[in-house]
Amino acid sequence: MVFVTRFKEKNKLTRTFKELGMSAEIIKALEENEFKEPFPIQEAAIPLILKGMDVIGQAHTGTGKTAAFSLPILTKIKRNGPIQVLVLVPTRELAVQVTNEINKFAKYTGFRTVAIYGGQNIGIQYDQIRRGVQIIVATPGRLIDHVKQGSINLDNVKFVVLDEADRMLDMGFIDDIKFILFYINDDRQICLFSATMPSEILRLAQEYMKDVQQIRLNEEEPSLDTIDQSYLIIHEKEKFKHLCHFINNRDQKQTIVFTATKQRTSRLAMDLQCKGFKAITIHGDLSQRQRDNAMYRFKNGIEDILVATDIAARGIDVPAVGHVINYDIPEDPMIYFHRIGRTARAGTTGKAISLVSHDRIEDFGRILRQTEQTIRKLNEEMGIQVPITHSSYSHRYSYRQNNTTGNRYSGGNSDYNRSKSNYPNGWYEGRNGYGGAWNRGNR
């Protein structure tokens, strides 16, 4: 049975890490890393995990989910024992990130954590495992390679964590996850942590988890209110010019620019370099060594612009990132929210700017309808007229024709079912100014 416990975020946290039951060794490491008080997901999850309950935790990216599951687990496992903890993640970048975070918390405990992922020489991983390890953070495919070869034994695993569970399901890892769980004893504690909570996660919970406690924070709002979000509607050919403008006028240096394809990522980074910017790329065609090098250079400020595909949307945790720029708008609104979650990490603030070309107006409209947060339209602020194209004229004409009869907008945006007579200018501005894409001044 699945028990649902919804925790609402509080204006003031009332418990310290010590009051939550953390050891002196862990508290010392937390203080060194400037963890002063628990975030809501940590305050809600830690007591439940310490009690031995299976937990599903839902909270936005950047709100401390790694500490929420790793701190109580570090408190419960045995020193110098075999592999007792398995953390499954969707990408190699996230495997490295989670491993580094756990190692920070475990600095004074003597526990060893190893990242296992494809793209790294498997011999290196063999050597790390042979030296003794208590916690494995792994991508499913490479972990299965080790299990089949006998280099990793899961018999003593007591804790299983699926981090970014929604992303793993999106990437088709469900069969791999079931294969791995088959090799783990029934006497186990399972925790699922995710930024969103699709129905597939709940079905997985029904099959493999017992007496589940659900923790849901801000489930109704996928956006972070600490991010200043804005967008600019322009011609495709004008995007690079405005990208350079926004980079030149940023108030914080570290910036991630998201693009749609690997080829576009490389080309855009080269164009930025030609303009004198310190830009580097990360995408799926790079070797692990190249990706590690790119992340090292970006995290250490050697390069201050990272041009990335969506492979990086869940695997980057760089607190200094002040800006995310969507050079290309994703079709899936949730990808947008995962992208902008790379800024405003751990209670800081950030900015997210989207460059919307005409062929992506409808995609961005879906994003606008999924958030209650304000996303400012920059065209009027910057004195830039919304460009008019033949396709946009067709949209406007279709919109007018349908509204004269009270029908819905034929472009598929049912939210804009409004009568023309209600709007003297002839154009419905829409929430967040989305309707402005049809240039209300040109009637």
N, C-alpha and C positions, 0 to 999 in steps of 0.2 A: 504494500500500500504506500502511496505517496502522500505525505503530509505537507501542506503548503503553509509556510510561515513567511509573511511579507513584512519586511523591515523597512520602515520609512527613514530616510536620512534625517538626522536631527541637526538643529542649528548649532548645538554645542555637544561635543563628545564628553562622556561622563567617566569613562574608565581608562586607566593607563595600561600599558603593556604588562606591567607587573601585576596589576589587579586582574588581568586576563589569564594569568598563570604562566607567564614566560619566565624561563630560568635566568639567573644572574648573567650567565655567559651570553645568552641571546640578547638580553637587554643591553649589555656592554657593546655588542656589535651594532645594535640598532642605534644607540647613542652616537657611535662613531660615524654612522652614515646619516645622521641628522633625522632619524625617525623619532619625532618628539611625542606624538600621540597617534593612536590608531585611526584609520579612516573607517567610515561606516561599514564597508564590506568586511573589514578585518574584525571590527568589534562584534559584528553579527555572526561571522563564521567560526572564529577561533574557539569559542566555548562549545559549540556543537561538535566540532571535530575532536576536541579534547575528550568529549563524552563518548566518542566512538560512533557517532551517527554518520550515515551517508548524507552528503550535502550537495545540493545544486545551487550554485551562486551565480546570480546575474547582476552585472554592474557594468558601467561604461568602461571603455579602455582608459588606462591611465589612472585608475582609482585604487590600485593596490591589491589586485587579486592574487599576485604571486605570493606576497607576504601573508595573505589571508589563509592560504593552504599550507605554505611551507613552514611557517612559524610553529603551529601546533604539531605538525608532523615531526619536526626536529626535536620537539619536547618529548615525543612518545617513543621514538625508535631506539634500538640498542647500539651502544658504541662498539666499534670494531667487529660488528656482525657482518653477515652476508648482505646481498641486495635485498632491501626491505621496502623500498619506495620506487614506484615507477610513475613518471610524469610523461604523458604523451602530448605532443604538440604537432601542429600542422607543417611547420617550415623549419629549415635548418637555422635561419636567423633567430627564430623564437627559441629554439633549443639552446643556442648559445646564450641568449639574453637571460632565460630562466635559470640556466646553470650558474651564470655569473651572479645573479641575484641571490640564489640559495647559498652560494659560497660566501657571500658577504655576511649573511645571517649566521652561517655555521662556522665562522672564523675561529671561535674559541671552543668549539665543541669537539673537534677532531673528526667530524663526519666528512666523507669524500663524496663529491658529486661529479658525474661524468656525463658529457653530452654525446649522444650517439645519433649520427645523421648521415645521410647519403652525400657523396661528394668529397668526403674526407677519406684518406687512406684507411682502410679497415684494419690494417696492421697496427696503426697508432692506437686505435680503439682497443684492440686485443691487449696491448701492453698496459693501457690504463686500467682495464678491467682486472688483469692478473695481479696488479698491485693492491687490489682490494678496494671496493666501493660499496657504499650503502644506498646511494640514490642514483638512479638512472633517469636522465631526461632525454627522450628519444622521439624521432619521427617514426611512424609506424613501419614503413617499408624497411628501413635499415635495422630496426629492432627485430623484425621477423627474420632477416638474414642471420643475425646473431643467434636467435633461438633455434633455427634450423641447423646451424653449424655447431650448436652446443657450447658456444662461447659465453652465452648469458643464460643463467638458470633462474627461472621465476618462481621456484617452489617456495621460497621464503618471503615473497612479497606480501606485505600486509596492507599497504596503502597504494591505491591507484588513483591518479589524478588525470582527468582529461582537461587540458587547458586550451582555451579557444575552441570549445567543443563544436560550436556552430560552424566554424571554418573547416574543421576536420570533416564534418558531415557534408559540407558543400563541395569539398575536394574529393569526395568519394572514398573516404577511409573507413566507412562503416564496417565492411567485411573484414578489413585488417584489424580493426578494434575488437571485433567478435573473436577472431582467431587468437589474438593475444590474451583476451580474457579467459579463453578456454584453458590456457596453460597456468592460470593463477588459481590458487585454492579458494574455495568458497568462503573461508574465514578471512575476509578482506574488508577493507573500508574503502568506498569509492566516493570521489568528489568530482563533480563536473563544474567547471567555471567557464563562463561565456559572456560576451557582450550583449547577445540577443538570445532569445529562448524559443526557437522553432519547435514545432510539434514532434519532430524526429528525436529531439533530445529527451522529451518526456516519454516517448515510446521506448527508448534505450533504457531509461531509468526503470520503467516498469519491468523490463526483462532482466536486468542485472543488479538493481539496487534494492535495498531493504529499508523500510521505515524512513523514507527520504524526507529531509527538511529542505524546503526551498527558501532561498533568500533572494528577494527581488527588489532592487533599488532602481528607481526611475525607469521602470519598464515601459512607461508610456512615452518617454521622450528620448530618442536615440542620440540627440545632440547634447553637447556640453555647454552649459551657460557661461563658462569662463572663456569661451572662444568668440572673438569678434568676427562674425561671418559676413561676407559681402560677395557680390558678383557683378560682372561687367559683360554686357551683350555687345559683341563686336564681330566684324568679319574675320574669318579664319586667317586671312593674310595679315591681319593687324595684331594677332595674338602675341607674336614675339616682341614687337615694339612695346606693348603694354606690359609684358612680363619683365622686360628690362627696366621699365619705369618703376614697377612695384618693388623690384629687387633693390634698385638704387635708393628708394625712399623708405626702406624698412628700418624700424627702430631697433631690431635685434638681428644678429647676423645669421644664425643657423636657420637654413631654409630647405624644405623638401618640396620639389616640384614633381607632380605626378603626371605621367603621360599614359597613353593607351597601349602602345606597343614597344617592343624591345628596340626595333629599328628607329623609332621616333625618339626614344630615350637617348640613344647614342648620338643621333644627329643634333638634338637640342642641346645636349651637353657640349658638343663641339662648337656650336654656334655661340653659346654663352662664353666659352673659353676664348673665342675669337674677339669677343667684346671686352675681354679683360677680367671676367669673373672667374673665381676659383670653384669650378664645378666638377663633379665626379658622378659616375653612373652606378646603378645596381639593378640587375635584371637577371632573368633565368638562364641566359646563355653564358653567363660568366662562370668560371671555375670557382670552387670554394675558396681557393687562395685569393683570387681576384675579389670576391665578395668580401672576404675578411679584411683585405687590404683597404677596400673602399670604405667599409664601416669604421675601420681604425682611423683613417684619414679624416673622415667626417666627424666622428666623435671627439677627436683631438683638435679640431679646428684648423687642420692643415688645408682642407677644402671646406667652404662654408655653404655650399649648395649641393644637395644630393638630388639628382634627377633619377626617378625611380618608376618602375611599373608597380602594379598592385601586389607583387610578391613581397614588397616592403611594407605594405599597409598595416600588417599585424606584427611585424618582427623588429620594429625599430623603437627603442626606448632611449632617446637622447633628451634629457631634461632641458638642454639649451635651445631646442628647436622652438623658435618664436613664430615662424610662419609656415603655413602649408599653402601652396598654390596649385590649384587644379588646372593644369594646362589643357587637359582633355577631361570632359565630363563623363563619368561612368554611367552605364545604363542602369545598374542596380543601385538604388538609393543607399542601401546599407554599406556598399563599398565607399561611398562618399563619407559616411560617418566614421568608418574605420580609418579612412585617410586622415581626416581632420583630427582624429584622436591622437595623431602623432605629435600634436602641439598641446599646450596647456596640460602637461603631464604633472601628476602628483600635486595638484592644488595650485599650479601656476596659471598664468593667462597666456593667450596666444591669438593669432590671427589666421583666418582661412579665407583665401580669395579664389574665386572661380571665374575663369575666362570662358564665356558661353558663346559658342558660334551658333549660327542659325540652325544647323542640322542637329543641335543638341538642346534646343529650347524645350522640347517636350520631356526629354530626360531630366533636365533640371527642374521642370515643373513638378515631376514626381518627388524630387528631393524636397522642394518647398512644401509640398502637402504632407510630408512625413515629420515635419518639425514645428514645434510651437515657438521656437526661438526666432528672433528677428534676423533675417538675412537681407542686409541692405543692398539696394540696387544703386550702383555707382554711376550710371550713365548721366543722370542729372547733376549729381555732385561734381562730376569731372567735366561737365559740359560736352559730353559725347552723345550724339544722336544715335538712337537705335537704328542700325542699318536696315534698309528696305531691300528685299529681294523679291523675285517673282513668286517664290514659294510662300513668303510671308504674306504677300498680297492675296494669294489664294486662300491662306488660312483666315485672313481678315474677312474676305468676301464670304467664305463658308460660315464664319462665325456670325456675321451680320444676317445672312439669309436664315440661319437656324433660329436666331434670337427673335426675328420678326414674328415667328410663329410660336415662340416660347419653347422650342426644342433645345436639346443640349448641343453644345459645341461639337461639331463633327470630328474634330481632331482627337477625340477620345478623352478629353479632360472634363469629366462629368461634374467636377466641382464648380465649373463655371456656367451652370445652368441659371442664367439670369435674363430677365426681360430687358430688351434694349431701352424701353421707355423709362426704366429706373435710373438710367445713366445718361444724363443730358449730353455728355461729350461723345456718346456712341460707343465707348469702350469701357469695359469693366476692368478696373485697375487690378483687382485680385489681391489676395493676401500676399504680403511681402513684395508687392509690386510686380508680380509675375505677368499680369495682363499687359503691363507696359511693353512687353516684347512685341506687341502688335501696334506700337507707335500710335497712341491715341490722338496725337496731333494731326495725323494725316488721314482725314476722314473723307 
